[in-house]
Amino acid sequence: MKRLILIFLCLVSFSALAADKDSTAFVHRIGINVRPGYLSQQHEFFRGVNALGRPMRATASAHLQYSFSFPSSSLLGRLYPTAYQGVGVASNAFGNHAEVGTPTAVYLFQGAQIADFGHGLSLDYEWNFGVSMGWNPFEEAGPDGAGGNPANHVVGTKVNAYLNAGLMLSWHPSPRWSLSAGIDMSHFSNGDTTFPNSGVNTLGARLGVTHFFCAGESSLGNRHYGRKRPAIWFVDRWTCDVLAYGAWNEEQVEYHDREYRADGKFAVAGIHVNPLCNLWFPYLSVGAAVDIQYNESMNIQNHIAGFNPVTDEIRFYRPPFWEQFAVGFSLRAELQMPIFAINVGLGHNILYKGEELGGLYSLLSLKTFITDKLFMNVGLKVSDKNCSNNLMLGLGWRFGN
C-alpha cells in the first residue's frame, strides 16, 4: 500500500505540465483506491476447513489506476462524454498467505457516469477485467502426509482470471480532483482449465481519490460538453459479429461415489454468429446468436472404461463426435463503449446428444476492438449443470456499421 501511495504522489507532481484547458487534448488521470470486503463462504475451505482452523471472512485490496478520456471535440468524446478507460494494478490479501497467497492483479478497466445529480456529484460504474498472479494453489501432500497445500480445494493454478464490477458515488470538489465511495464485487477463477476451481468471490466497499492532469471543461470527463447525436436509419442499427474461439479445460467424473479428475487436457472450439440491433444509441444493442461448440470433455462420464488402482486414475473411451458437439441459440445484450464492449447471453442447445449438453447456459464476453471491425474476445461460458464451463479466447469480425 505504501508503494502505491508513493507512486501516486510522484505522478501527481507532474500534473503542472498539463494544459489547463484544451478540447482537443486527451484527459489523463491517476487514481488510487482501497477495497475492503467480505469473502464468500461458498466452500468449506473458507468456513474453517483450512490450516488456520477458523473461517476466512475478510479480504482487502489496494489499487493504482491510470485512465484517459477522449477529447471533447472528438467523435468518441461527444458520443461517450463521461467514459474513461485504462490499466490498473492491485494487491489482494485474504488473511491466509500460506494457503492462498497474496496475488497481484493486472487489469483493464472502464467506467462512465450513470446519473448526474449536479453540484459535482454523480453515480458512476466501473468494471475491471484482467489476470491475477501469485496464488498458492492446491497441492497434494507428500507420501508421509506432510508438505503440499492439500486443504486449498478452491484454487488450482498460480494464475487466475480477475473480474470486478462496482457502483460509486463520485464527487468533484475541484476540477483536478475526484473522491469516490461505493460497493463492488470480484471473482477469481481459471475457467476450469485446471481443477480444483471453485473460485473466489468477494463483496465489499471501495474508497478512492483521482487526480486529473487537465483542468477545465474536459477534466470532468467532458460531462457538461453538449453534443448532437448523429441521426441513423433503421438499417444502420444492425451489425453482425462472427467470433471463432478456442480454449482447454479439465474434467471430473464420478465413479463409485467418488470424484476423479480425468487425465489430460480437453480441447474446446466454437463459433458464434451474433446479429445485434442498436436499441439505445450508442450504448445498448440486443439480439440473438447461433452458438456452435465442440467440447472434447463432454459426456465422458458415460464412457468410463474402468479404474486403475495403481495410478488412482479413471480410464474412459473417447465419446462419439455427436456427443461432444452442440448447436445452441442464445439471447444477447451488449454494452458498447469506446474500445470495449461487454456481451452477455442466455441460451439453450437445440441440437445435441447427451445429458451434459442439455440445459441452459450463460455467456459473458469482453470484446476489445483492435480496429472498428476486428476484435479480440475473452469470455466464459457456464452451464447450469456446472459440467461444461470453459473459456472463450478468440478473434471476431463485426459486419455492418
Long-range contacts (C-beta under 8 A, 24 or more apart in sequence): 1-34, 1-62, 1-91, 4-32, 4-62, 4-63, 4-64, 4-91, 5-32, 7-64, 8-32, 8-64, 8-211, 11-211, 12-211, 14-213, 15-176, 15-211, 15-212, 15-213, 18-213, 18-214, 18-215, 19-214, 20-214, 20-215, 20-216, 21-214, 21-215, 21-216, 21-217, 21-218, 22-71, 22-214, 22-216, 22-218, 23-71, 23-72, 23-73, 23-217, 23-218, 23-225, 24-71, 24-73, 24-74, 25-71, 25-214, 25-218, 26-68, 26-69, 26-70, 26-71, 27-68, 27-69, 27-71, 27-84, 27-212, 27-213, 27-214, 27-218, 27-219, 27-221, 27-222, 28-66, 28-67, 28-68, 28-212, 28-213, 28-214, 29-66, 29-67, 29-68, 29-69, 29-84, 29-86, 29-210, 29-211, 29-212, 29-213, 30-64, 30-65, 30-66, 30-210, 30-211, 30-213, 31-63, 31-64, 31-65, 31-66, 31-67, 31-178, 31-208, 31-209, 31-210, 31-211, 32-62, 32-63, 32-64, 32-65, 32-208, 32-209, 33-62, 33-63, 33-65, 33-180, 33-206, 33-207, 33-208, 33-209, 34-60, 34-61, 34-62, 34-63, 34-206, 34-207, 34-208, 35-60, 35-61, 35-62, 35-63, 35-184, 35-186, 35-204, 35-205, 35-206, 35-207, 36-60, 36-204, 36-205, 37-61, 37-184, 37-186, 37-202, 37-203, 37-204, 37-205, 38-202, 38-203, 38-204, 39-94, 39-200, 39-201, 39-202, 40-200, 40-201, 40-202, 40-203, 42-198, 42-199, 42-201, 43-153, 43-154, 43-198, 45-151, 45-152, 45-153, 45-154, 45-198, 46-154, 49-151, 50-96, 50-99, 50-151, 50-152, 51-96, 51-98, 51-99, 51-151, 52-96, 52-99, 56-94, 56-95, 56-96, 56-100, 58-95, 59-92, 59-93, 59-94, 59-95, 59-202, 59-204, 60-92, 60-93, 61-90, 61-91, 61-92, 61-93, 61-105, 61-186, 62-90, 62-91, 63-88, 63-89, 63-90, 63-208, 64-88, 64-89, 64-90, 65-109, 65-210, 67-109, 67-111, 69-218, 69-221, 69-222, 70-222, 70-338, 71-218, 72-217, 72-218, 72-222, 72-225, 76-338, 77-222, 77-225, 78-222, 78-225, 78-227, 78-228, 79-227, 79-229, 79-282, 80-112, 80-282, 80-337, 80-338, 81-221, 81-222, 81-223, 81-225, 81-227, 82-112, 82-113, 82-122, 82-124, 82-221, 82-222, 82-223, 83-110, 83-111, 83-112, 83-221, 83-337, 83-338, 84-110, 84-111, 84-112, 84-221, 85-109, 85-110, 85-111, 85-337, 85-338, 85-339, 85-340, 86-110, 88-128, 88-130, 92-132, 94-200, 97-136, 98-136, 99-136, 99-149, 99-151, 99-152, 100-135, 100-136, 100-152, 100-155, 100-200, 101-134, 101-135, 101-136, 102-134, 103-132, 103-133, 103-134, 103-135, 103-160, 103-188, 104-132, 104-133, 104-134, 105-130, 105-131, 105-132, 105-133, 105-162, 106-130, 106-131, 106-132, 106-133, 107-131, 107-162, 107-164, 108-340, 108-368, 110-337, 110-338, 110-339, 110-340, 112-221, 112-337, 113-170, 113-221, 113-223, 114-167, 116-223, 120-171, 120-172, 120-173, 120-220, 121-169, 121-170, 121-171, 121-172, 122-169, 122-170, 122-223, 123-167, 123-168, 123-169, 123-170, 124-167, 124-168, 124-169, 124-170, 124-180, 124-182, 125-165, 125-166, 125-167, 125-168, 126-165, 126-166, 126-168, 126-184, 127-163, 127-164, 127-165, 127-166, 127-342, 128-162, 128-163, 128-164, 128-165, 128-186, 129-161, 129-162, 129-163, 129-164, 129-366, 129-378, 130-161, 130-162, 131-159, 131-160, 131-161, 131-162, 132-159, 132-160, 132-161, 132-162, 132-188, 133-158, 133-159, 134-158, 135-159, 135-160, 135-188, 137-194, 138-196, 152-196, 153-196, 153-198, 154-196, 154-197, 154-198, 154-199, 154-200, 155-188, 155-196, 155-197, 155-198, 155-200, 156-190, 156-194, 156-195, 156-196, 156-197, 157-190, 157-193, 157-194, 157-197, 159-190, 160-188, 160-189, 160-190, 160-200, 161-188, 161-189, 161-190, 161-191, 161-380, 161-391, 162-186, 162-187, 162-188, 163-187, 163-188, 166-206, 168-206, 168-208, 172-220, 175-212, 175-215, 175-216, 175-219, 175-220, 176-211, 176-212, 176-215, 176-219, 177-209, 177-210, 177-211, 177-212, 178-209, 178-210, 178-212, 179-208, 179-209, 179-210, 180-206, 180-207, 180-208, 180-209, 180-210, 181-205, 181-206, 181-207, 181-208, 182-206, 191-247, 191-249, 191-380, 191-389, 191-390, 191-391, 192-249, 192-250, 192-389, 192-390, 192-391, 193-247, 193-248, 193-249, 193-250, 193-265, 193-391, 194-250, 195-250, 195-252, 195-261, 229-281, 229-282, 232-278, 232-281, 232-401, 236-401, 237-277, 237-278, 237-281, 237-401, 238-275, 238-276, 238-277, 238-278, 238-400, 238-401, 239-275, 239-276, 239-278, 239-285, 239-398, 239-399, 239-400, 239-401, 240-273, 240-274, 240-275, 240-276, 240-398, 240-399, 240-400, 241-272, 241-273, 241-274, 241-276, 241-367, 241-375, 241-396, 241-397, 241-398, 241-399, 242-271, 242-272, 242-273, 242-274, 242-396, 242-397, 242-399, 243-271, 243-272, 243-274, 243-365, 243-377, 243-392, 243-394, 243-395, 243-396, 244-269, 244-270, 244-271, 244-394, 244-395, 244-396, 245-269, 245-270, 245-271, 245-272, 245-377, 245-379, 245-392, 245-393, 245-394, 245-395, 246-270, 246-393, 246-394, 247-390, 247-391, 247-392, 247-393, 249-295, 249-297, 249-389, 249-390, 249-391, 250-297, 251-297, 251-300, 253-300, 253-301, 253-304, 253-314, 253-316, 254-301, 255-304, 255-307, 255-314, 256-307, 260-307, 260-312, 260-313, 260-314, 262-297, 262-300, 262-314, 262-316, 263-313, 263-314, 266-295, 266-296, 266-297, 267-294, 267-296, 268-293, 268-294, 268-295, 268-296, 268-297, 268-390, 268-391, 269-293, 269-294, 270-294, 270-392, 270-394, 272-396, 274-332, 274-343, 276-332, 276-334, 278-336, 282-336, 283-335, 283-336, 283-337, 284-333, 284-334, 284-335, 284-336, 285-333, 285-334, 285-336, 286-331, 286-332, 286-333, 286-334, 287-331, 287-332, 287-334, 288-329, 288-330, 288-331, 288-332, 289-329, 289-330, 289-332, 289-345, 289-347, 290-327, 290-328, 290-329, 291-327, 291-328, 291-329, 291-330, 291-345, 291-347, 291-363, 292-326, 292-327, 292-328, 293-325, 293-326, 293-328, 293-381, 294-321, 294-324, 294-325, 295-324, 295-326, 295-388, 295-390, 296-324, 297-324, 297-388, 298-323, 298-324, 298-326, 298-354, 298-356, 298-357, 298-388, 299-323, 299-324, 299-353, 299-354, 299-355, 299-356, 299-357, 301-356, 302-354, 302-355, 319-354, 322-353, 323-353, 323-354, 323-357, 325-352, 326-351, 326-352, 326-357, 327-351, 327-352, 328-352, 328-361, 330-361, 330-363, 332-363, 339-368, 339-369, 340-366, 340-367, 340-368, 340-369, 341-366, 341-367, 341-369, 341-375, 342-366, 342-367, 343-367, 343-379, 355-385, 356-383, 356-385, 356-387, 356-388, 357-388, 358-385, 359-383, 359-384, 359-385, 360-384, 361-388, 363-392, 365-392, 367-396, 369-398, 372-398, 373-397, 373-398, 373-399, 374-398
